[in-house]
Amino acid sequence: MPEGTADGIVIDKSSNTIHISRTYAAGVERAWWAWTDPKAITHWWGPQGWAATVYEMDVRPGGRWRFQIAPVDGSAAPVRSIATYKTVVTRAELRYDDEFADQAWQSDGTGTFPTAVTFMPAGTGCTVEVTAGFPDGQALQRAVELQMAEGYAEALERLGSLLDAPHTDTPSIEGDSIMSGLPTVTSADGTTIAYQKTGSGPAIIVISNVAEDHTGVAGIAQALSEHFTAISFDRRGRGASGDPQPYDPAREIDDIAALIDVAGGSAALVSGSGGCGLALDAASALGGKVTGLYLYEPPFIVDDSRAPAPSDYLEHQEALIAAGKRSEAVEYFMTEMIGVPAEYIPAMKQDPSWDAMVKYAHTYTYDGRIMRGLQDGKPLPTDRWSIDAPIAVAVGGNGEAFIRQGANALAALLPNVTVLTLPDHDHSAFWMAPEPVAEQARTFLLG
């Protein structure tokens, strides 16, 4: 029989679980923020008198949450844990496997403890329920003796203080802003997509590349905002946007459709490098809602002017991510897709940008799905796109030959394609020289 306490705790010996619940005046959106933002969780995680340090928090299936809790007065040794997320349903459910870790962040062998956290509306507030599982009755009894249930209850009490505090950096009940401070829009499948809108004039949506959030295209978005209402956004699995699983490229088109609605019903699309595949797919699916496209150096490989993508590229990347080898996934992309010599990789790993790419390493598999069939050294597929809107495909004057071959192939495939040259620039111009890129896009799209 479950044993209850006045603190909303149920110890169920029949299922070897501890169940804790708490109802708050704050809404689900704010409670979700408190559980998924690393800065927020340090304010309440752990029992009274303990401080939490978050070393990693990648809230997506397969992602890890590495944290340490330690008594402020130093009366006990720090406790380290690694939680691996299994299920992430935005603003509804988190499931993760928790295990204690040693100082080297390796499992200490004491077992894995599956934990479920659910978020449910309760009037204008919400109820948060936590269920922690244990492998057997002995493990449950040890947790009871260590007062783990009371520790959870104290943490949820501290969470209440955070949720009740005045706030400007967290979501409203209606969900029109999130922890990043960006406004959000809800996509067709219920996923929250964070975006930034600047400038005025005709709407233009800037689509970022692999392994970057909206900040990666901040330069080009800012330059375009002088003549357009420029919208940049965090694609799924990046920044403050959601990342429900399994990933489906079609949902990214739904995200762009939702942003076009924010823009007033129609918009041009701009992207560089790998994001160009998504831009073309979206324009084909959304028809008249897309008024034009500007694509800078799409990396199509249509002949033998460079080596094609490895035939097992996607499967290999997915295996690396599933194994938690995120840095190896970045290295594989750099060497096999970009062509960076292997001897340059150690120096690249010393740059802070490497950690940023590791953070979004899972997106290599996302964009790998979108770009499949476009980098095989074969002609572009004739049945993938149907687009009547005007399309500019820009190639840097100092760019690689295979890029121009791909641009010419697209021009031969679709109507209304103009191949442009950006003199004295290479593939990096979309990020490193946004002003001339934006000027070329403006001239083409606005005439």
Phi, psi and omega in degrees: 000139177295143176254124182256160173227169181288351183270014182077028182249136174233123176258111186253102183287340180288332180245003181054052180227155168244128182241127180232135178227153179206136177255136184237156176287333180288156181278175182301320184301317182287322177296320178299316177304315184295334180269346189237355177258123185298326178290321181293317188292335178293343181277348185217345186290135180100165181288172178303138179085001178247148179245141181253141173236127180258124180261336180200138176210096183246089189278084176199153179306127184092344178284162183243151172237108179254126183214161175229139170239143183211144178294137183298326183273003178071018185283349179213163180287150176298153178242125179251144179219154173235122175250132178249118184290134177252320181225133175226109175244108189307129178061021180222314189204140169234134172230131180213155174261122184255141175210146179286149184231156176271188183294339179266011180062037171251148180302138181274001174083007182276356176119169180250136184241100179295134183229137177238134177235124179241148183237119184230134176300142177220091188065231176272357179251212180205160173244130176251126179240134179240128175237115179255127182258156181227149187294333181200176182296326179295317179295321177297315181298321178297319179297321178296316180295328177278002178060039178296322180297316179295324177297317176299316181299319178294321179297317180292332174293316177296323177300321179300321179296321178293316183294328182278348182287150175302144184212148175231353185251014185231170188291149169279167180299325182286343176084023180267010167207159182229188189299337180283348185088357179278149170291162180227161172227149180263122180284175187300328181267010178092001181283137177279128178242120180271141182215167176229135181236127180224159175080190179210162182115194179303146184281142176218133181251126181262122182259123183282172184263183178298146173059034174212150173262197186296337180292338180293336180247023182299322182296311181291324178296317179296317180295321179289333184294348177291337181231350184228163161276102187266127178243119170247159187206160174274112177294163181308136179081007182231150173054230186260007178275160180285173183207060180294152181243154358286153179291139178223119181304331181298331180291333176293329174293320175300322179298316180294323176299319179295322178290326176297323175297319176301323183284350179112005174114346177206153181194155168273159179241138179229136176203167178228149176055230188298336178292346182294328178297316178295320179300317179293317179299319180293316180298322180292320183284328188262354172056235187293349176290340179259117186274343180176165179226143169234117184242122180259114175050060173299134187274050178289139176243106190245357180206200183266020180289345167205164181295141178287170173297145177304140184298333180254023184305308184297313181297321180294317178296317180298323178293319179296316180294317180298329180274001180077015182267067188289320178295321177297326178296319177296315180299319179298316178299315184296317184279317186273329182259316182275332180088022178291129177301140185301329182289346178276342188298315181305319178293322179296326181291342179279345181276141179303335181296335180296318179297324178295320178292322178298321179304321182253025183301329179298338182285347173298325177287326179297307181290333175299324177292318181294319185274358181300131181090357182248358183225032186263002185076018180237162179305150177299147179297139184274348186246012185273323187235142170223105189224125177262342181295151178294139183232128171255129173245110185262141179233133177293139179300334178258016184281177182277153185298323184294332178294315179293324177299319178293320178297316179294324178295320178294321179296327179283341185269321187244151174285161173062031176258128176244126177267122182247158175240134174256100187300146172064021178230160179237200187297334185282351188301326182303331181254323188265340180225062187295332184296308178294328176296313180297322179295319178295319177297317179299313181301317181290313188283329182254352178073000000 
